[in-house]
Amino acid sequence: MMAMLPYGRHSVSEDDVAAVADVLRGDWLTTGPQVDGFEADLAKVTGGAGCAAVSNGTAALHVAYAAAGVGPGDEVVVPPMTFVATASSAALLGAKIVFADVEEETFTLDPAAAAAATTSRTRIVSAVDYAGHPADYDALRTALSGSDALLLADAAHSIGATYQGRPVGSLADLTTFSFFPTKHLTTGEGGAVASTDAELLKRARRFRNIGLVRERDEQRWPDEGGWHQEVHEFGLNYRLPDVLCALGRSQLRQLDAFLARRAELVARYNEALADLDGVRLPVQKSWAEPAWHLYPIRVLDGRRREVYDAMRAAGVGVQVNYIPVHWHPVFADLGYRRGSCPVAESFYRQQLSLPLYPTLSDADQDRVIDALGAALRGRPARPVAA
């Protein structure tokens, strides 16, 4: 029997292993020079936006919301077509989550829906670059004109992508990244917050470091010695250690190659599936150069579960991304109801992610394509020799 093809997987090279081993043999395992180096390397990808490395993608969101001062009485606008952390990390700070629907083709935040959801209490509007396709950031800025709300880009799917020729990381007031193993580059677990606003970046760095204030000119107590440090606002330990930052730096050197292979695979899917009845393929807008994290098709005629089960049985690890956030019981218990975001909810009922990762071979991709065709025809996929 053939091994299950995952929908995503990491790509770790011997250079990556060597980079980690070098740090393990050195003097710093955490809060050392690799952290500063990783943040500087990330800034080259974000168009110069400063970065704060953190322990994971959820932590990045929590840090970004805290840096923006999100708290009780504030509202945060979130699209439902995302992982729950985009909303839950703001809810844990006491904010009210306001869900706004997505656009029909990219399934990123609809600027008109965002404008309608924004009030005087809105602290942040969070766009999500679903599947690696950037949201329409210029339209979102226009939609928020006259509001004091900050714009956040949840770019867990889109590091290395561009919008109107500008890199993700430079498009919003705050941007968050994830370096989970299935993402474009990995630090095992890990993430980062980017901002072109020096004050927001300073607040992010303090929050990820337990809120410690070490700058003498900002401390409130007299200097009691070289050990002196203060906490003015609560923070958490969301630091990313040197060992993992070294892995991230090595992975960043391969990012262009990773993105290029993902683009090749997307082009192969687009060509092979163009005339396949019963599915719709993802759309790329002319103003975007996506960093494809997912290849999300739409399975029509109510057959998504049938196709999912058939492809899984054939050893193809398709996935569904995501259950609309407001459908989760934790939000239902707060009074959120189905039907409030019809575009996202309709998409969810059809969405299926096909395997996509840099080490996916052409032969294995053909296996995915054959399995999808067989599932839609209602027949088992043809056997593949071991």
C-alpha positions as a Markdown table, in Angstrom:
| # | Residue | x | y | z |
|---|---|---|---|---|
| 1 | Met | 0.0 | 0.0 | 0.0 |
| 2 | Met | 1.3 | 3.5 | -0.9 |
| 3 | Ala | 2.2 | 5.9 | 2.0 |
| 4 | Met | -0.3 | 8.6 | 2.6 |
| 5 | Leu | 0.6 | 11.8 | 0.8 |
| 6 | Pro | 0.2 | 14.7 | 3.3 |
| 7 | Tyr | -1.5 | 18.0 | 2.3 |
| 8 | Gly | 1.6 | 19.8 | 3.5 |
| 9 | Arg | 5.0 | 19.0 | 4.9 |
| 10 | His | 8.3 | 20.6 | 5.9 |
| 11 | Ser | 11.5 | 20.7 | 3.8 |
| 12 | Val | 14.6 | 20.4 | 6.0 |
| 13 | Ser | 18.1 | 20.2 | 4.3 |
| 14 | Glu | 21.4 | 19.2 | 5.7 |
| 15 | Asp | 22.3 | 22.9 | 5.7 |
| 16 | Asp | 19.4 | 23.5 | 8.1 |
| 17 | Val | 20.6 | 20.7 | 10.4 |
| 18 | Ala | 24.2 | 22.1 | 10.4 |
| 19 | Ala | 22.9 | 25.6 | 11.3 |
| 20 | Val | 21.0 | 24.2 | 14.3 |
| 21 | Ala | 24.0 | 22.0 | 15.3 |
| 22 | Asp | 26.3 | 25.0 | 15.2 |
| 23 | Val | 24.1 | 26.9 | 17.7 |
| 24 | Leu | 23.9 | 23.8 | 20.0 |
| 25 | Arg | 27.7 | 23.7 | 20.1 |
| 26 | Gly | 27.9 | 27.4 | 21.0 |
| 27 | Asp | 27.2 | 29.6 | 24.0 |
| 28 | Trp | 23.7 | 30.9 | 23.2 |
| 29 | Leu | 20.6 | 28.7 | 23.1 |
| 30 | Thr | 18.1 | 31.6 | 23.5 |
| 31 | Thr | 18.0 | 35.4 | 23.4 |
| 32 | Gly | 21.3 | 35.5 | 21.6 |
| 33 | Pro | 22.7 | 36.7 | 18.2 |
| 34 | Gln | 20.7 | 34.4 | 16.0 |
| 35 | Val | 17.5 | 36.1 | 17.2 |
| 36 | Asp | 18.7 | 39.5 | 16.0 |
| 37 | Gly | 20.0 | 37.9 | 12.8 |
| 38 | Phe | 16.8 | 36.2 | 12.0 |
| 39 | Glu | 14.8 | 39.4 | 12.6 |
| 40 | Ala | 17.2 | 41.3 | 10.3 |
| 41 | Asp | 16.9 | 38.6 | 7.6 |
| 42 | Leu | 13.1 | 38.7 | 7.9 |
| 43 | Ala | 13.1 | 42.5 | 7.4 |
| 44 | Lys | 14.7 | 42.0 | 4.0 |
| 45 | Val | 11.6 | 39.9 | 3.0 |
| 46 | Thr | 9.1 | 42.4 | 4.4 |
| 47 | Gly | 10.4 | 45.4 | 2.5 |
| 48 | Gly | 12.2 | 46.8 | 5.5 |
| 49 | Ala | 9.5 | 46.4 | 8.1 |
| 50 | Gly | 11.0 | 45.7 | 11.5 |
| 51 | Cys | 10.3 | 42.2 | 12.9 |
| 52 | Ala | 9.9 | 40.6 | 16.3 |
| 53 | Ala | 10.4 | 36.8 | 16.3 |
| 54 | Val | 8.0 | 34.9 | 18.6 |
| 55 | Ser | 7.3 | 31.3 | 19.6 |
| 56 | Asn | 4.5 | 30.5 | 17.2 |
| 57 | Gly | 1.9 | 32.0 | 14.8 |
| 58 | Thr | -0.8 | 32.3 | 17.5 |
| 59 | Ala | 1.7 | 34.1 | 19.7 |
| 60 | Ala | 2.4 | 36.5 | 16.9 |
| 61 | Leu | -1.3 | 37.4 | 16.7 |
| 62 | His | -1.6 | 37.7 | 20.5 |
| 63 | Val | 1.5 | 39.9 | 20.5 |
| 64 | Ala | 0.3 | 42.1 | 17.7 |
| 65 | Tyr | -3.1 | 42.7 | 19.3 |
| 66 | Ala | -1.5 | 43.5 | 22.6 |
| 67 | Ala | 1.0 | 45.9 | 20.9 |
| 68 | Ala | -2.1 | 47.7 | 19.4 |
| 69 | Gly | -3.6 | 48.0 | 22.9 |
| 70 | Val | -6.6 | 45.7 | 22.3 |
| 71 | Gly | -8.6 | 45.2 | 25.4 |
| 72 | Pro | -12.1 | 45.1 | 26.9 |
| 73 | Gly | -14.5 | 47.3 | 25.1 |
| 74 | Asp | -12.6 | 47.1 | 21.9 |
| 75 | Glu | -13.9 | 45.4 | 18.7 |
| 76 | Val | -11.7 | 43.4 | 16.3 |
| 77 | Val | -13.0 | 42.7 | 12.8 |
| 78 | Val | -12.1 | 39.2 | 11.5 |
| 79 | Pro | -13.0 | 37.2 | 8.4 |
| 80 | Pro | -14.4 | 33.7 | 9.3 |
| 81 | Met | -12.3 | 31.9 | 6.6 |
| 82 | Thr | -9.2 | 31.5 | 8.8 |
| 83 | Phe | -7.8 | 29.4 | 11.6 |
| 84 | Val | -9.5 | 30.2 | 14.9 |
| 85 | Ala | -6.4 | 31.9 | 16.4 |
| 86 | Thr | -7.0 | 35.0 | 14.3 |
| 87 | Ala | -10.1 | 35.6 | 16.4 |
| 88 | Ser | -9.4 | 33.8 | 19.7 |
| 89 | Ser | -6.1 | 35.6 | 20.4 |
| 90 | Ala | -8.0 | 38.9 | 20.4 |
| 91 | Ala | -10.9 | 37.5 | 22.4 |
| 92 | Leu | -8.5 | 36.5 | 25.1 |
| 93 | Leu | -7.5 | 40.1 | 25.5 |
| 94 | Gly | -11.2 | 41.0 | 26.1 |
| 95 | Ala | -12.1 | 42.2 | 22.7 |
| 96 | Lys | -15.4 | 41.6 | 21.0 |
| 97 | Ile | -15.0 | 39.8 | 17.7 |
| 98 | Val | -17.0 | 41.1 | 14.8 |
| 99 | Phe | -17.0 | 38.7 | 11.8 |
| 100 | Ala | -17.1 | 40.2 | 8.3 |
| 101 | Asp | -17.6 | 38.2 | 5.1 |
| 102 | Val | -15.0 | 37.4 | 2.4 |
| 103 | Glu | -14.8 | 38.0 | -1.3 |
| 104 | Glu | -16.2 | 35.5 | -3.7 |
| 105 | Glu | -13.0 | 34.7 | -5.7 |
| 106 | Thr | -10.0 | 35.1 | -3.3 |
| 107 | Phe | -11.9 | 34.4 | 0.0 |
| 108 | Thr | -10.0 | 37.2 | 1.7 |
| 109 | Leu | -11.7 | 39.9 | 3.7 |
| 110 | Asp | -14.3 | 41.8 | 1.6 |
| 111 | Pro | -13.5 | 45.6 | 2.0 |
| 112 | Ala | -17.2 | 46.5 | 1.8 |
| 113 | Ala | -18.0 | 44.0 | 4.6 |
| 114 | Ala | -15.1 | 45.3 | 6.7 |
| 115 | Ala | -16.3 | 48.9 | 6.3 |
| 116 | Ala | -19.8 | 47.8 | 7.3 |
| 117 | Ala | -18.5 | 46.0 | 10.4 |
| 118 | Thr | -16.3 | 48.9 | 11.6 |
| 119 | Thr | -17.5 | 51.2 | 14.3 |
| 120 | Ser | -16.0 | 53.8 | 16.7 |
| 121 | Arg | -15.0 | 50.9 | 19.0 |
| 122 | Thr | -13.0 | 49.0 | 16.3 |
| 123 | Arg | -9.4 | 48.8 | 17.3 |
| 124 | Ile | -8.1 | 46.5 | 14.6 |
| 125 | Val | -9.4 | 45.1 | 11.3 |
| 126 | Ser | -7.6 | 41.8 | 10.6 |
| 127 | Ala | -7.2 | 40.7 | 7.0 |
| 128 | Val | -6.1 | 37.1 | 6.2 |
| 129 | Asp | -4.1 | 36.2 | 3.2 |
| 130 | Tyr | -6.0 | 33.0 | 2.6 |
| 131 | Ala | -4.1 | 30.2 | 0.9 |
| 132 | Gly | -1.2 | 32.7 | 0.3 |
| 133 | His | -3.2 | 35.2 | -1.9 |
| 134 | Pro | -2.9 | 38.7 | -0.5 |
| 135 | Ala | -6.1 | 40.5 | 0.5 |
| 136 | Asp | -6.9 | 43.7 | -1.4 |
| 137 | Tyr | -5.0 | 46.1 | 1.0 |
| 138 | Asp | -5.5 | 49.3 | -0.9 |
| 139 | Ala | -9.3 | 48.7 | -1.0 |
| 140 | Leu | -9.2 | 47.9 | 2.7 |
| 141 | Arg | -7.3 | 51.1 | 3.5 |
| 142 | Thr | -10.0 | 53.0 | 1.5 |
| 143 | Ala | -12.7 | 51.2 | 3.3 |
| 144 | Leu | -11.2 | 52.2 | 6.7 |
| 145 | Ser | -10.7 | 55.8 | 5.8 |
| 146 | Gly | -12.1 | 58.0 | 8.6 |
| 147 | Ser | -11.6 | 55.3 | 11.1 |
| 148 | Asp | -8.9 | 55.1 | 13.8 |
| 149 | Ala | -8.8 | 51.3 | 13.4 |
| 150 | Leu | -5.4 | 49.7 | 12.6 |
| 151 | Leu | -5.1 | 47.2 | 9.8 |
| 152 | Leu | -3.5 | 43.9 | 10.6 |
| 153 | Ala | -2.4 | 41.4 | 7.9 |
| 154 | Asp | -2.5 | 37.8 | 9.1 |
| 155 | Ala | 0.1 | 36.6 | 6.7 |
| 156 | Ala | 0.6 | 33.1 | 8.1 |
| 157 | His | 0.0 | 31.8 | 4.5 |
| 158 | Ser | 1.8 | 34.5 | 2.5 |
| 159 | Ile | 5.4 | 35.3 | 3.4 |
| 160 | Gly | 7.2 | 36.2 | 0.2 |
| 161 | Ala | 4.0 | 37.3 | -1.6 |
| 162 | Thr | 3.5 | 40.7 | -3.2 |
| 163 | Tyr | 0.5 | 43.0 | -3.7 |
| 164 | Gln | 0.7 | 45.6 | -6.4 |
| 165 | Gly | 4.4 | 44.9 | -6.4 |
| 166 | Arg | 4.8 | 45.6 | -2.7 |
| 167 | Pro | 5.9 | 42.8 | -0.3 |
| 168 | Val | 3.6 | 41.3 | 2.3 |
| 169 | Gly | 4.9 | 42.7 | 5.6 |
| 170 | Ser | 4.8 | 46.3 | 4.4 |
| 171 | Leu | 1.1 | 46.5 | 3.6 |
| 172 | Ala | -0.6 | 46.8 | 7.0 |
| 173 | Asp | 0.1 | 48.5 | 10.3 |
| 174 | Leu | 0.9 | 45.1 | 11.8 |
| 175 | Thr | 1.7 | 41.8 | 10.0 |
| 176 | Thr | 1.9 | 38.4 | 11.6 |
| 177 | Phe | 3.7 | 35.3 | 10.2 |
| 178 | Ser | 3.7 | 31.6 | 11.1 |
| 179 | Phe | 6.6 | 29.2 | 10.7 |
| 180 | Phe | 4.7 | 26.0 | 11.5 |
| 181 | Pro | 6.2 | 23.0 | 9.6 |
| 182 | Thr | 3.6 | 23.1 | 6.8 |
| 183 | Lys | 4.2 | 26.8 | 6.0 |
| 184 | His | 6.7 | 28.2 | 3.5 |
| 185 | Leu | 9.6 | 28.1 | 5.9 |
| 186 | Thr | 9.8 | 26.5 | 9.3 |
| 187 | Thr | 11.4 | 27.0 | 12.7 |
| 188 | Gly | 9.5 | 23.9 | 14.1 |
| 189 | Glu | 7.1 | 26.2 | 15.8 |
| 190 | Gly | 7.6 | 29.9 | 15.5 |
| 191 | Gly | 6.2 | 33.2 | 14.1 |
| 192 | Ala | 6.9 | 36.9 | 13.8 |
| 193 | Val | 5.3 | 40.3 | 14.1 |
| 194 | Ala | 6.3 | 42.9 | 11.5 |
| 195 | Ser | 5.6 | 46.6 | 11.6 |
| 196 | Thr | 6.8 | 49.8 | 10.0 |
| 197 | Asp | 5.7 | 51.7 | 13.1 |
| 198 | Ala | 8.6 | 51.9 | 15.6 |
| 199 | Glu | 6.4 | 52.3 | 18.6 |
| 200 | Leu | 4.2 | 49.3 | 17.7 |
| 201 | Leu | 7.3 | 47.2 | 17.1 |
| 202 | Lys | 8.8 | 48.2 | 20.5 |
| 203 | Arg | 5.5 | 47.3 | 22.2 |
| 204 | Ala | 5.5 | 44.0 | 20.4 |
| 205 | Arg | 9.1 | 43.2 | 21.5 |
| 206 | Arg | 8.3 | 44.1 | 25.1 |
| 207 | Phe | 5.2 | 42.0 | 25.3 |
| 208 | Arg | 6.9 | 38.9 | 23.9 |
| 209 | Asn | 9.6 | 39.4 | 26.6 |
| 210 | Ile | 7.3 | 39.5 | 29.6 |
| 211 | Gly | 7.0 | 43.2 | 29.4 |
| 212 | Leu | 10.5 | 43.9 | 30.7 |
| 213 | Val | 11.8 | 47.5 | 30.4 |
| 214 | Arg | 15.6 | 47.6 | 30.4 |
| 215 | Glu | 16.1 | 51.1 | 28.8 |
| 216 | Arg | 17.4 | 53.4 | 31.5 |
| 217 | Asp | 15.7 | 56.5 | 30.1 |
| 218 | Glu | 12.3 | 54.8 | 30.3 |
| 219 | Gln | 12.5 | 53.3 | 33.8 |
| 220 | Arg | 10.5 | 54.7 | 36.6 |
| 221 | Trp | 12.7 | 53.6 | 39.6 |
| 222 | Pro | 16.2 | 54.9 | 40.3 |
| 223 | Asp | 18.9 | 52.7 | 38.8 |
| 224 | Glu | 19.8 | 50.1 | 41.4 |
| 225 | Gly | 22.5 | 48.4 | 39.4 |
| 226 | Gly | 23.2 | 46.5 | 36.2 |
| 227 | Trp | 20.5 | 44.0 | 37.0 |
| 228 | His | 17.7 | 46.6 | 37.1 |
| 229 | Gln | 14.7 | 46.0 | 35.0 |
| 230 | Glu | 11.0 | 46.8 | 35.3 |
| 231 | Val | 7.6 | 45.7 | 34.1 |
| 232 | His | 5.2 | 48.6 | 33.2 |
| 233 | Glu | 2.6 | 46.5 | 31.4 |
| 234 | Phe | 2.1 | 42.7 | 31.6 |
| 235 | Gly | 3.6 | 40.6 | 28.9 |
| 236 | Leu | 4.3 | 36.9 | 28.3 |
| 237 | Asn | 7.3 | 34.8 | 27.4 |
| 238 | Tyr | 6.8 | 34.3 | 23.7 |
| 239 | Arg | 10.5 | 34.4 | 22.8 |
| 240 | Leu | 11.9 | 32.3 | 19.9 |
| 241 | Pro | 15.2 | 30.7 | 20.9 |
| 242 | Asp | 18.5 | 31.0 | 19.1 |
| 243 | Val | 18.4 | 27.3 | 18.0 |
| 244 | Leu | 15.1 | 27.8 | 16.1 |
| 245 | Cys | 16.1 | 31.2 | 14.8 |
| 246 | Ala | 19.2 | 29.6 | 13.3 |
| 247 | Leu | 16.9 | 27.1 | 11.5 |
| 248 | Gly | 14.7 | 30.0 | 10.3 |
| 249 | Arg | 17.7 | 31.9 | 8.9 |
| 250 | Ser | 18.8 | 28.8 | 7.0 |
| 251 | Gln | 15.2 | 28.2 | 5.7 |
| 252 | Leu | 14.9 | 31.9 | 4.6 |
| 253 | Arg | 17.9 | 31.3 | 2.3 |
| 254 | Gln | 15.8 | 28.7 | 0.5 |
| 255 | Leu | 12.5 | 30.7 | 0.5 |
| 256 | Asp | 12.7 | 31.7 | -3.2 |
| 257 | Ala | 13.2 | 28.1 | -4.2 |
| 258 | Phe | 10.4 | 26.9 | -2.1 |
| 259 | Leu | 8.0 | 29.6 | -3.5 |
| 260 | Ala | 9.1 | 28.8 | -7.1 |
| 261 | Arg | 8.4 | 25.1 | -6.7 |
| 262 | Arg | 5.0 | 25.8 | -5.1 |
| 263 | Ala | 4.2 | 28.0 | -8.1 |
| 264 | Glu | 5.3 | 25.2 | -10.5 |
| 265 | Leu | 3.0 | 22.8 | -8.8 |
| 266 | Val | 0.1 | 25.3 | -8.8 |
| 267 | Ala | 0.6 | 25.7 | -12.6 |
| 268 | Arg | 0.6 | 22.0 | -13.1 |
| 269 | Tyr | -2.7 | 21.6 | -11.1 |
| 270 | Asn | -4.2 | 24.5 | -13.0 |
| 271 | Glu | -3.4 | 22.8 | -16.4 |
| 272 | Ala | -4.4 | 19.3 | -15.4 |
| 273 | Leu | -7.7 | 20.3 | -13.7 |
| 274 | Ala | -8.8 | 23.0 | -16.1 |
| 275 | Asp | -11.4 | 20.9 | -17.8 |
| 276 | Leu | -12.4 | 18.6 | -14.9 |
| 277 | Asp | -16.1 | 18.8 | -14.3 |
| 278 | Gly | -17.4 | 19.2 | -10.8 |
| 279 | Val | -14.6 | 21.4 | -9.4 |
| 280 | Arg | -13.6 | 25.1 | -9.4 |
| 281 | Leu | -10.0 | 26.1 | -9.2 |
| 282 | Pro | -8.5 | 28.9 | -7.1 |
| 283 | Val | -8.3 | 32.4 | -8.7 |
| 284 | Gln | -5.3 | 34.7 | -8.9 |
| 285 | Lys | -5.9 | 38.4 | -9.2 |
| 286 | Ser | -3.7 | 40.4 | -11.6 |
| 287 | Trp | -2.5 | 42.6 | -8.8 |
| 288 | Ala | -1.2 | 39.8 | -6.7 |
| 289 | Glu | 1.8 | 37.4 | -6.8 |
| 290 | Pro | 0.7 | 34.8 | -4.2 |
| 291 | Ala | 2.9 | 32.7 | -2.1 |
| 292 | Trp | 0.8 | 29.6 | -2.5 |
| 293 | His | 0.4 | 27.8 | 0.8 |
| 294 | Leu | -2.7 | 25.9 | -0.1 |
| 295 | Tyr | -4.2 | 24.8 | -3.3 |
| 296 | Pro | -7.9 | 25.2 | -2.4 |
| 297 | Ile | -10.4 | 23.8 | -4.9 |
| 298 | Arg | -14.2 | 23.9 | -4.7 |
| 299 | Val | -16.0 | 20.6 | -5.0 |
| 300 | Leu | -19.5 | 21.3 | -6.4 |
| 301 | Asp | -22.9 | 19.6 | -6.1 |
| 302 | Gly | -22.6 | 18.8 | -2.4 |
| 303 | Arg | -19.9 | 16.1 | -3.0 |
| 304 | Arg | -17.1 | 17.5 | -0.9 |
| 305 | Arg | -17.4 | 14.9 | 1.9 |
| 306 | Glu | -17.6 | 12.0 | -0.7 |
| 307 | Val | -14.6 | 13.2 | -2.5 |
| 308 | Tyr | -12.6 | 13.8 | 0.7 |
| 309 | Asp | -13.3 | 10.3 | 1.9 |
| 310 | Ala | -12.5 | 8.7 | -1.4 |
| 311 | Met | -9.2 | 10.5 | -1.8 |
| 312 | Arg | -8.2 | 9.8 | 1.8 |
| 313 | Ala | -9.0 | 6.1 | 1.1 |
| 314 | Ala | -6.7 | 6.3 | -1.9 |
| 315 | Gly | -3.9 | 7.6 | 0.3 |
| 316 | Val | -4.1 | 11.2 | -0.6 |
| 317 | Gly | -4.2 | 13.5 | 2.5 |
| 318 | Val | -6.5 | 16.2 | 1.3 |
| 319 | Gln | -7.6 | 18.7 | 4.0 |
| 320 | Val | -10.4 | 21.2 | 4.6 |
| 321 | Asn | -9.2 | 24.8 | 5.5 |
| 322 | Tyr | -11.2 | 26.0 | 7.5 |
| 323 | Ile | -14.3 | 25.5 | 9.5 |
| 324 | Pro | -15.7 | 29.1 | 9.6 |
| 325 | Val | -14.5 | 30.5 | 12.9 |
| 326 | His | -18.0 | 31.7 | 14.1 |
| 327 | Trp | -19.2 | 28.1 | 13.8 |
| 328 | His | -17.0 | 26.9 | 16.6 |
| 329 | Pro | -19.0 | 26.1 | 19.8 |
| 330 | Val | -16.9 | 28.6 | 21.8 |
| 331 | Phe | -18.3 | 31.4 | 19.5 |
| 332 | Ala | -21.8 | 29.8 | 19.3 |
| 333 | Asp | -21.9 | 29.9 | 23.1 |
| 334 | Leu | -21.3 | 33.7 | 22.8 |
| 335 | Gly | -24.3 | 34.1 | 20.5 |
| 336 | Tyr | -22.7 | 34.0 | 17.1 |
| 337 | Arg | -24.9 | 32.3 | 14.5 |
| 338 | Arg | -24.5 | 30.5 | 11.2 |
| 339 | Gly | -25.7 | 32.4 | 8.2 |
| 340 | Ser | -24.1 | 35.7 | 9.1 |
| 341 | Cys | -21.2 | 35.3 | 6.5 |
| 342 | Pro | -22.8 | 33.5 | 3.6 |
| 343 | Val | -19.9 | 33.7 | 1.1 |
| 344 | Ala | -17.5 | 32.1 | 3.6 |
| 345 | Glu | -20.0 | 29.5 | 4.7 |
| 346 | Ser | -20.8 | 28.5 | 1.1 |
| 347 | Phe | -17.1 | 28.2 | 0.3 |
| 348 | Tyr | -16.5 | 26.1 | 3.4 |
| 349 | Arg | -19.1 | 23.6 | 2.2 |
| 350 | Gln | -17.1 | 23.1 | -1.0 |
| 351 | Gln | -13.5 | 23.7 | 0.0 |
| 352 | Leu | -10.8 | 21.0 | -0.3 |
| 353 | Ser | -7.1 | 21.5 | -0.1 |
| 354 | Leu | -5.0 | 19.3 | -2.4 |
| 355 | Pro | -1.4 | 18.4 | -1.4 |
| 356 | Leu | 1.1 | 21.2 | -2.0 |
| 357 | Tyr | 4.7 | 21.4 | -0.7 |
| 358 | Pro | 8.1 | 21.9 | -2.3 |
| 359 | Thr | 9.2 | 18.2 | -2.2 |
| 360 | Leu | 5.9 | 17.0 | -3.8 |
| 361 | Ser | 7.2 | 15.2 | -6.9 |
| 362 | Asp | 5.5 | 15.5 | -10.3 |
| 363 | Ala | 4.7 | 11.8 | -10.1 |
| 364 | Asp | 3.0 | 12.1 | -6.7 |
| 365 | Gln | 1.1 | 15.2 | -7.9 |
| 366 | Asp | -0.1 | 13.1 | -10.8 |
| 367 | Arg | -1.3 | 10.6 | -8.3 |
| 368 | Val | -3.3 | 13.3 | -6.6 |
| 369 | Ile | -4.8 | 14.4 | -9.9 |
| 370 | Asp | -5.8 | 10.8 | -10.8 |
| 371 | Ala | -7.3 | 10.3 | -7.4 |
| 372 | Leu | -9.4 | 13.4 | -7.7 |
| 373 | Gly | -10.7 | 12.4 | -11.1 |
| 374 | Ala | -11.5 | 8.9 | -9.9 |
| 375 | Ala | -13.3 | 10.3 | -6.9 |
| 376 | Leu | -15.4 | 12.6 | -9.0 |
| 377 | Arg | -16.3 | 9.7 | -11.3 |
| 378 | Gly | -17.3 | 7.7 | -8.3 |
| 379 | Arg | -14.7 | 5.0 | -8.9 |
| 380 | Pro | -11.6 | 3.9 | -6.9 |
| 381 | Ala | -8.3 | 5.5 | -8.0 |
| 382 | Arg | -6.2 | 3.2 | -10.1 |
| 383 | Pro | -3.5 | 1.3 | -8.1 |
| 384 | Val | 0.0 | 2.8 | -8.1 |
| 385 | Ala | 3.0 | 0.5 | -8.0 |
| 386 | Ala | 5.1 | 0.7 | -4.8 |
